[in-house]
């Protein structure tokens, strides 16, 4: 759309139908000693105090330069949001930062305590040192079967599966550290003993 003040181009894409990223490129006209024009990018970066926060930068000579810088800035913001600066990170380190920077303040303290107990006892000793990019459905299936042979009940296995599923969903998006969730196709092993339990974790998506 062209106006007297400039043009706005919007680049939007849906991600797994639950997350949305819209990068808007502005064409700005600056009237100084010389009549010049430049492009800028702007994107939404969550909310602070209930108010929408945006990130914007001006001064790019072309629309393409603004778009590339905007995509890079958006990716950097996603990684900084969970304080991850390297794509080579172990499952234990990733989930620790996921707990502290994503879940903290959004779930009850008692729920967080349950999550961290499962994490510390059933995830870290078996899978904690494996890098996210090296996780495979086969490795995760073998791990759950080991926990089954250890005697864990079906409800507990479902909780562990759900917790890991949700963390790895975040690693896919918005963290963009892996391309797909490796535990999504892994089922709870059959034959695990049933017991009455309060299952507080369910995989999302």
Secondary structure, DSSP 8 states (H G I E B T S, - for coil): -EETTEEEEEEEEEETTTEEEEEEEEEEEEESSSEEEEEEEEEEEEEETTEEEEEEEEEESSHHHHHHHHHHHHHHHHHHHTT---S--BHHHHHHHHIIIIITTTS-HHHHHHHHHHIIIIIHHHHTTSBGGG--HHHHHHHHHHHHHTT--HHHHHHHHHHHHHHHHHHHTTS-SSSS-TTTT----TT--------------
